[in-house]
């Protein structure tokens, strides 16, 4: 019941707007940039991105997590505590450095014109776990588009999806290999090319308006890939939630690898450029999944290191840092991890 209540509060439709009773709640994106950059205790730098001219632009870009996961899924997901796990945790940790042979951990993905964050983040986290468990022998990337196209219970394709269902799909149906656009050595690579989500001028073309059409589920690998679809499946053994505790989450990442988290997104996040993010102003827009790959401390402020899916042109080369230990934007509320079936 506790889990159900948490998910009910956190994973709501991104189209629902909650106005917070703050004096700066109605600032424009231009005004938010000025407000953050001149605020003495903000702790992060803001930028006005040309792709976002209004609140509606930001809300449209966020539309990823739909309504709470089904009661059936929620009830069977265990909550894991690492209270008795004896691990000496470093002050700073980056999973990319500990597991250097696992290329998926350091890959910055791009959702492009498909609102597939729910699939991209879960598939990336699963891929990290497979590589880590196999000690680098299975350095693969699972196909997020397999989730988008072939898992109807996971959501509504490119319109957005659920938080936990992709993990259940991994256990029950398996997921084929994928990778980024133009990948030739996998079954179903991501079909949409990288594009500029924030800038009109960058190394990628500007993201076209509108949401891409969801690719059909053909259950066939791309031409010239020698493994058949059903033979390319990779399965999970179990998945679980990590208790809402800073140390437990750190232990989980340090021992088993990156985790998936969902956090509440406010308008000012769309102005993020660098630094340790914390919500300062702007209305609530919805929830979004991210992958936490490490942690650290800067100027006595603790943070989580998170990987986003707006390519490396955004934020700190595709990453952002967010305040740690304070459940900032509910980032520590619902943490998912899993074990692969090797």
C-alpha positions in Angstrom: 0.0 0.0 0.0 2.9 2.4 0.8 4.4 1.7 -2.7 1.1 2.2 -4.4 0.6 5.5 -2.6 4.1 6.7 -3.6 3.6 5.8 -7.2 0.2 7.4 -7.2 1.7 10.6 -6.1 4.8 10.6 -8.2 3.9 8.9 -11.5 1.0 11.0 -12.7 0.3 12.2 -16.2 2.7 14.8 -17.4 -0.2 16.8 -18.9 -1.5 17.6 -15.4 -0.1 20.9 -14.1 0.3 21.5 -10.3 0.8 25.1 -9.5 3.0 25.6 -6.4 2.2 28.5 -4.1 5.5 30.3 -4.6 6.0 33.9 -5.3 8.1 33.2 -8.5 5.8 30.5 -9.8 4.7 32.4 -12.9 8.1 33.5 -14.2 8.7 33.1 -17.9 11.6 30.9 -19.1 13.6 34.1 -19.8 12.9 35.4 -16.3 13.8 32.0 -14.8 17.2 32.1 -16.4 17.9 35.5 -14.9 16.4 34.5 -11.5 18.6 31.4 -11.2 21.8 33.0 -12.4 21.5 35.9 -10.0 20.3 33.9 -7.0 23.1 33.6 -4.4 22.2 30.1 -3.2 20.9 28.4 -6.4 24.0 26.2 -6.9 23.5 25.8 -10.6 23.6 27.7 -13.8 20.7 28.3 -16.1 20.4 28.9 -19.8 17.5 30.0 -22.0 17.2 27.4 -24.7 15.8 28.4 -28.1 13.6 25.3 -28.5 11.5 26.2 -25.5 9.5 29.4 -25.9 6.7 28.5 -23.5 5.5 26.2 -20.8 3.6 24.2 -23.4 6.9 23.5 -25.2 8.4 22.2 -22.0 5.3 20.1 -21.1 5.3 18.6 -24.6 9.0 17.6 -24.3 8.4 15.9 -21.0 5.3 13.7 -21.8 6.9 10.4 -20.9 5.5 8.8 -17.8 1.8 8.0 -17.8 -0.5 7.0 -15.0 0.8 4.9 -12.1 1.7 1.3 -12.8 -0.9 -1.3 -12.5 -1.8 -2.6 -9.0 -0.7 -6.1 -10.0 2.8 -5.0 -10.8 3.1 -2.7 -7.8 2.1 -5.4 -5.3 4.7 -7.9 -6.4 7.7 -5.6 -6.5 9.8 -6.2 -3.3 11.6 -3.3 -1.5 15.3 -4.1 -0.8 17.2 -2.7 2.1 21.0 -2.8 2.3 21.2 -1.9 6.0 23.3 -4.9 6.9 25.5 -4.8 3.8 29.0 -3.9 4.8 30.5 -1.6 2.2 33.0 1.2 2.5 31.5 3.9 0.3 33.8 6.5 -1.3 33.0 10.2 -1.1 32.8 10.3 -4.9 31.8 7.5 -7.2 31.3 7.2 -11.0 30.2 3.8 -12.4 31.8 4.6 -15.7 35.2 4.5 -14.0 34.6 1.4 -11.9 33.3 -0.7 -14.8 35.3 0.7 -17.7 34.7 -2.3 -19.9 30.9 -1.7 -19.9 30.4 0.9 -22.7 26.6 1.2 -22.0 27.2 3.0 -18.7 28.9 5.9 -20.5 26.5 6.0 -23.4 24.4 9.2 -23.6 21.2 8.3 -25.4 18.8 10.5 -27.3 15.0 10.1 -27.3 14.7 12.2 -30.5 11.1 12.8 -31.5 9.8 9.7 -29.6 8.7 10.2 -26.0 10.4 6.9 -25.0 12.2 8.0 -21.9 10.5 5.2 -20.0 12.0 2.6 -22.4 15.4 4.2 -23.0 16.3 4.6 -19.3 15.1 1.2 -18.2 16.8 -0.6 -21.2 20.0 1.4 -20.5 20.0 0.4 -16.8 19.3 -3.3 -17.7 22.2 -3.2 -20.2 24.5 -1.8 -17.5 23.5 -4.6 -15.1 24.0 -7.4 -17.7 27.6 -6.2 -18.4 28.5 -5.8 -14.8 27.1 -9.2 -13.8 29.0 -10.9 -16.7 32.2 -9.0 -15.7 32.3 -7.3 -19.1 31.8 -10.5 -21.2 28.3 -9.4 -22.3 28.9 -5.8 -23.4 25.5 -5.3 -25.1 22.8 -2.7 -25.3 19.2 -3.8 -25.0 16.7 -2.4 -27.5 14.5 0.4 -26.1 12.5 0.3 -29.3 11.6 -3.3 -28.6 9.9 -2.1 -25.4 8.3 0.8 -27.2 6.9 -1.2 -30.1 6.4 -4.7 -28.7 5.3 -4.2 -25.1 1.7 -2.8 -25.2 1.5 -3.1 -21.4 4.5 -0.8 -21.1 2.6 2.2 -22.3 1.5 4.0 -25.5 4.6 3.7 -27.7 6.1 7.1 -28.6 3.4 8.8 -26.6 4.9 7.8 -23.3 4.8 4.9 -21.0 4.9 3.4 -17.5 7.7 3.2 -15.0 7.9 -0.4 -13.9 6.3 -2.3 -16.7 9.5 -2.4 -18.9 11.2 -4.3 -16.1 8.4 -6.8 -15.9 8.6 -7.2 -19.7 12.4 -8.0 -19.3 11.5 -10.8 -16.9 8.6 -12.3 -18.8 9.2 -11.7 -22.5 12.8 -10.8 -22.8 14.3 -7.9 -24.8 16.5 -8.1 -27.9 19.7 -6.2 -28.5 19.5 -2.6 -29.8 21.8 0.4 -29.6 21.8 3.9 -31.0 20.7 4.9 -34.4 22.6 3.3 -37.3 24.0 0.5 -35.1 24.5 -2.5 -37.4 25.6 -5.2 -34.9 22.3 -5.5 -33.0 18.8 -6.7 -33.6 16.6 -3.6 -33.2 18.6 -0.3 -32.9 16.9 2.9 -32.1 15.4 4.1 -35.4 15.3 7.8 -34.7 18.4 10.0 -35.2 19.8 12.4 -32.7 18.4 15.9 -32.8 18.8 19.2 -30.9 16.2 19.3 -28.1 17.3 22.7 -26.8 19.3 24.5 -29.4 18.4 25.6 -32.9 22.1 25.7 -33.6 24.2 22.6 -32.7 25.9 19.6 -34.2 22.6 17.8 -34.8 19.6 18.9 -36.8 16.8 20.6 -34.9 14.2 18.2 -33.6 11.2 18.4 -35.8 7.9 19.4 -34.2 5.4 16.7 -33.2 5.8 13.2 -31.9 7.1 10.4 -34.1 4.8 7.6 -35.1 5.4 4.4 -33.0 7.2 1.8 -35.1 5.2 -1.4 -35.7 6.3 -4.6 -33.8 7.4 -7.0 -36.5 9.4 -9.3 -34.2 12.1 -9.4 -36.8 15.7 -8.2 -36.5 17.1 -5.7 -39.0 18.4 -7.1 -42.3 22.0 -8.5 -42.3 21.8 -9.2 -38.5 22.5 -13.0 -38.3 20.6 -13.8 -35.1 16.8 -14.4 -35.2 14.6 -12.2 -33.1 13.5 -14.9 -30.6 17.1 -16.1 -30.2 18.4 -12.6 -29.5 16.3 -12.2 -26.3 17.9 -11.4 -23.0 16.0 -11.9 -19.8 15.9 -10.5 -16.3 15.8 -12.7 -13.2 14.3 -10.2 -10.9 13.8 -6.5 -10.3 13.1 -4.6 -7.1 12.8 -1.2 -5.5 15.6 0.1 -3.2 14.5 1.5 0.1 14.2 5.3 0.3 17.6 5.8 2.0 20.6 7.7 0.7 23.1 5.1 1.9 21.1 2.1 0.6 20.9 3.7 -2.8 24.6 4.4 -2.8 25.3 0.8 -1.8 23.1 -0.5 -4.6 24.9 1.5 -7.2 28.3 0.7 -5.8 27.7 -3.1 -5.8 25.2 -3.7 -8.6 25.5 -0.7 -10.9 23.4 2.2 -12.1 19.7 2.4 -11.0 16.6 3.9 -12.6 14.9 6.7 -10.7 11.9 8.9 -11.3 11.9 12.6 -10.4 9.4 15.4 -10.3 10.1 17.9 -13.1 9.5 21.6 -12.7 9.7 24.3 -15.3 13.1 25.5 -14.1 14.7 22.2 -15.0 14.3 23.1 -18.7 16.8 25.9 -18.0 19.4 23.7 -16.5 23.0 24.2 -17.9 25.4 23.0 -15.2 25.9 22.6 -11.5 23.9 20.8 -8.8 20.3 21.2 -9.6 17.6 21.9 -7.0 14.1 23.2 -7.7 14.0 27.0 -7.3 11.0 28.2 -9.2 8.4 27.3 -11.8 5.4 25.1 -11.9 5.3 21.3 -11.7 5.1 19.6 -15.1 5.2 15.9 -14.4 7.6 13.0 -13.7 10.5 11.7 -15.7 12.8 8.7 -15.4 16.6 9.1 -15.2 19.6 6.8 -14.7 21.7 7.5 -11.6 25.3 6.4 -12.3 27.1 7.8 -9.3 27.5 10.6 -6.7 29.8 13.2 -5.3 30.2 16.3 -3.4 31.1 19.9 -4.4 31.5 22.9 -2.1 30.0 20.8 0.7 26.9 20.0 -1.3 26.2 16.3 -2.0 24.8 15.3 -5.4 23.7 12.4 -7.5 25.2 12.0 -11.0 22.4 11.4 -13.5 22.4 10.5 -17.2 19.6 12.0 -19.3 18.4 11.2 -22.8 18.7 14.5 -24.6 22.1 13.7 -26.1 25.5 15.1 -25.1 24.7 18.7 -26.3 22.5 19.2 -23.2 23.5 19.9 -19.7 26.9 18.7 -18.6 27.6 16.7 -21.8 24.3 14.8 -21.4 24.5 14.5 -17.7 23.2 16.5 -14.8 23.7 16.6 -11.0 21.0 16.9 -8.5 21.0 17.5 -4.7 21.5 14.2 -2.8 20.2 13.1 0.5 17.3 15.5 0.6 14.9 13.6 -1.7 15.1 16.6 -4.0 12.2 16.5 -6.5 11.4 13.0 -5.2 14.6 11.6 -6.8 15.1 9.1 -4.0 11.5 8.1 -3.7 11.2 5.2 -6.2 14.6 3.6 -7.1 14.6 0.5 -9.4 17.3 -2.1 -9.8 17.4 -5.6 -11.3 19.4 -8.8 -11.7 19.9 -10.3 -15.1 19.4 -14.0 -16.0 22.7 -14.8 -17.5 
